[in-house]
Amino acid sequence: MRNLFVSEFLTLDGVMQAPGASDEDVEGGFQHGGWQLPYFDEVFAKSMDETMAKTSGFVLGRKTYELFAAYWPTAKEEVGEFADVMNEMPKHVASTTLRPPLEWQNSTLLEGELEGAVRNLKEEDGKDLQVIGSGNLAASLMRLGLVDEFRLMIHPLVVGSGKRLFAEGVPMMPLRLLDSTVSSTGVLIVTYGMESPAPGVA
């Protein structure tokens, strides 16, 4: 049995949109893309390595999949061996518009209804499943009671607009703090687990 966790870069006001590049996601007229980059440090890097070491597969929405598939296959020169980790990791993609086979290596489409497909993944043996980016998918998984943990990197920055992880319509979710640390740049790196039972689960 595997847990599923949502891992996200967030601003202090909860925005998750376009942390990595100015043109990553300009939907809604968002003009603050790339806001995460100045905050990266050794503490941040260690935390990301530890998170990846606990991960046996990604669960991705279509938009994040397409963004990653366009970047990571040719990213090794820029980011080194971490690109190998991203490319070799199994990717399970939730989409009603993409068709198999998916081009990015080790990527497959989830078959059938989202709830059943993700529950089947969670029932397999192995390390945890990670949702990264994929805001719409993350919200759907919250509503279905399928999220076990949140691993959040909360940056000391307010942007005032943009897509939020905890948008209107997600259920109330009592959480417990499992771990926390602070980077040298003031990023609060926290892990929250669901109080048992998770919302939506009888």
C-alpha positions as CSV (number, residue, x, y, z in Angstrom):
1,M,0.0,0.0,0.0
2,R,1.4,3.4,-1.0
3,N,0.6,6.8,0.2
4,L,-0.1,9.7,-2.2
5,F,1.3,13.1,-1.4
6,V,0.9,16.5,-3.0
7,S,4.2,18.4,-3.3
8,E,4.1,22.0,-4.3
9,F,6.0,25.3,-4.3
10,L,3.7,27.9,-2.8
11,T,3.8,31.7,-2.2
12,L,2.7,32.9,1.2
13,D,-0.7,33.7,-0.2
14,G,-1.0,30.2,-1.5
15,V,-0.2,30.7,-5.2
16,M,1.3,27.7,-7.0
17,Q,1.2,29.1,-10.6
18,A,4.4,29.2,-12.7
19,P,7.1,28.9,-10.1
20,G,9.9,28.0,-12.5
21,A,9.8,30.4,-15.5
22,S,8.3,33.6,-16.7
23,D,6.5,31.9,-19.6
24,E,5.6,28.7,-17.7
25,D,1.9,29.5,-17.3
26,V,0.6,33.0,-18.1
27,E,-3.1,31.9,-18.0
28,G,-5.3,34.6,-16.5
29,G,-2.6,37.2,-17.3
30,F,-0.2,36.0,-14.6
31,Q,2.9,38.1,-14.8
32,H,5.0,36.7,-11.9
33,G,6.3,33.5,-13.4
34,G,9.7,32.3,-12.1
35,W,9.1,33.5,-8.6
36,Q,10.6,30.5,-6.9
37,L,14.1,30.6,-8.4
38,P,15.7,33.2,-6.1
39,Y,15.0,31.1,-3.1
40,F,16.8,27.9,-3.9
41,D,19.6,26.9,-1.5
42,E,21.3,23.8,-0.1
43,V,18.5,23.1,2.4
44,F,15.9,23.3,-0.4
45,A,18.0,20.9,-2.5
46,K,18.4,18.4,0.3
47,S,14.7,18.5,1.0
48,M,13.9,17.8,-2.7
49,D,16.4,14.9,-2.8
50,E,14.8,13.4,0.3
51,T,11.3,13.8,-1.2
52,M,12.4,12.1,-4.5
53,A,14.0,9.3,-2.5
54,K,10.6,8.5,-1.0
55,T,8.8,8.6,-4.4
56,S,8.2,5.6,-6.7
57,G,6.0,7.4,-9.3
58,F,4.4,10.7,-10.3
59,V,0.7,11.3,-10.8
60,L,0.3,14.2,-13.1
61,G,-2.4,16.2,-14.8
62,R,-2.2,16.9,-18.5
63,K,-0.8,20.5,-18.4
64,T,2.0,19.6,-16.0
65,Y,2.8,16.4,-18.0
66,E,3.1,18.4,-21.2
67,L,5.2,21.1,-19.6
68,F,7.6,18.5,-18.1
69,A,7.7,16.3,-21.2
70,A,8.9,19.4,-23.2
71,Y,11.6,20.2,-20.7
72,W,13.1,17.2,-18.9
73,P,14.2,14.9,-21.7
74,T,16.8,17.5,-22.8
75,A,17.5,19.1,-19.4
76,K,20.5,17.1,-18.2
77,E,23.1,19.6,-19.4
78,E,21.3,22.3,-17.4
79,V,20.4,20.5,-14.2
80,G,22.6,17.4,-14.2
81,E,21.7,14.0,-12.9
82,F,18.3,15.2,-11.5
83,A,17.1,15.1,-15.1
84,D,17.8,11.3,-15.1
85,V,15.6,10.9,-12.0
86,M,12.7,12.8,-13.6
87,N,13.0,10.9,-16.9
88,E,13.3,7.5,-15.4
89,M,10.5,7.9,-12.8
90,P,7.2,6.3,-13.7
91,K,4.6,8.9,-14.7
92,H,0.9,8.2,-14.4
93,V,-1.0,10.8,-16.3
94,A,-4.7,11.8,-15.8
95,S,-6.1,13.1,-19.1
96,T,-9.2,12.8,-21.2
97,T,-7.6,14.3,-24.3
98,L,-4.2,12.7,-24.6
99,R,-3.9,9.3,-26.4
100,P,-1.4,6.6,-25.9
101,P,1.4,6.0,-26.4
102,L,2.8,9.0,-24.5
103,E,6.2,10.3,-25.8
104,W,8.0,11.0,-22.5
105,Q,9.7,7.8,-21.3
106,N,8.0,5.8,-18.6
107,S,4.7,7.7,-19.0
108,T,1.3,6.0,-19.2
109,L,-2.3,7.2,-19.2
110,L,-4.5,6.4,-16.2
111,E,-7.3,4.2,-17.5
112,G,-11.0,4.5,-16.4
113,E,-12.3,6.7,-13.7
114,L,-9.8,8.8,-11.8
115,E,-10.8,7.5,-8.3
116,G,-10.5,3.8,-9.2
117,A,-7.3,4.3,-11.2
118,V,-5.6,6.1,-8.4
119,R,-6.8,3.7,-5.7
120,N,-5.4,0.9,-7.7
121,L,-2.0,2.6,-7.9
122,K,-2.1,3.2,-4.1
123,E,-2.8,-0.4,-3.5
124,E,0.5,-1.5,-5.2
125,D,3.6,-2.1,-3.2
126,G,6.5,0.4,-3.2
127,K,7.4,3.9,-2.3
128,D,4.9,6.8,-2.3
129,L,3.2,8.5,-5.2
130,Q,3.9,12.2,-5.7
131,V,1.6,14.8,-7.3
132,I,3.6,17.8,-8.4
133,G,2.1,20.9,-10.1
134,S,-1.2,19.6,-11.5
135,G,-3.4,21.9,-9.5
136,N,-6.7,20.8,-11.0
137,L,-5.8,17.1,-10.5
138,A,-4.7,17.8,-6.9
139,A,-8.0,19.5,-6.2
140,S,-9.9,16.5,-7.6
141,L,-7.8,14.1,-5.5
142,M,-8.6,16.2,-2.4
143,R,-12.3,16.0,-3.1
144,L,-12.0,12.2,-3.5
145,G,-10.2,11.8,-0.2
146,L,-7.2,10.3,-1.9
147,V,-4.4,12.6,-0.6
148,D,-2.5,11.3,2.4
149,E,0.1,14.1,2.8
150,F,1.0,17.6,1.7
151,R,4.7,18.5,1.4
152,L,4.7,22.2,0.9
153,M,7.5,24.7,0.3
154,I,6.0,28.0,1.4
155,H,8.0,31.0,0.1
156,P,8.3,34.4,1.9
157,L,6.6,36.2,-1.0
158,V,3.1,37.5,-1.7
159,V,2.1,37.8,-5.4
160,G,-1.5,38.8,-5.0
161,S,-2.9,36.8,-7.9
162,G,-2.7,33.4,-9.6
163,K,-3.8,29.8,-9.3
164,R,-4.0,28.5,-5.7
165,L,-3.5,25.0,-4.5
166,F,-6.4,25.3,-1.9
167,A,-8.9,27.0,-4.2
168,E,-12.6,27.4,-3.4
169,G,-14.4,24.1,-3.5
170,V,-11.8,21.8,-1.9
171,P,-13.1,20.0,1.2
172,M,-12.2,20.9,4.8
173,M,-9.2,18.7,5.7
174,P,-7.9,18.6,9.3
175,L,-4.2,18.1,9.2
176,R,-1.3,17.3,11.5
177,L,2.2,18.6,11.2
178,L,4.7,15.8,10.6
179,D,7.9,17.7,9.8
180,S,9.2,21.3,9.3
181,T,12.4,23.1,8.5
182,V,13.4,26.5,7.3
183,S,15.8,27.3,4.4
184,S,18.5,30.0,4.5
185,T,16.3,32.0,2.2
186,G,13.2,31.9,4.5
187,V,11.3,29.1,2.8
188,L,9.2,27.1,5.2
189,I,9.3,23.4,4.2
190,V,6.5,21.5,5.9
191,T,4.9,18.1,5.7
192,Y,1.3,17.7,6.8
193,G,-0.5,14.4,7.2
194,M,-4.3,13.9,7.1
195,E,-6.0,13.3,10.4
196,S,-7.6,9.8,10.2
197,P,-9.9,9.1,8.6
198,A,-9.3,11.4,5.6
199,P,-12.2,13.5,4.4
200,G,-14.3,11.5,1.9
201,V,-13.3,8.2,3.3
202,A,-15.8,6.2,5.3
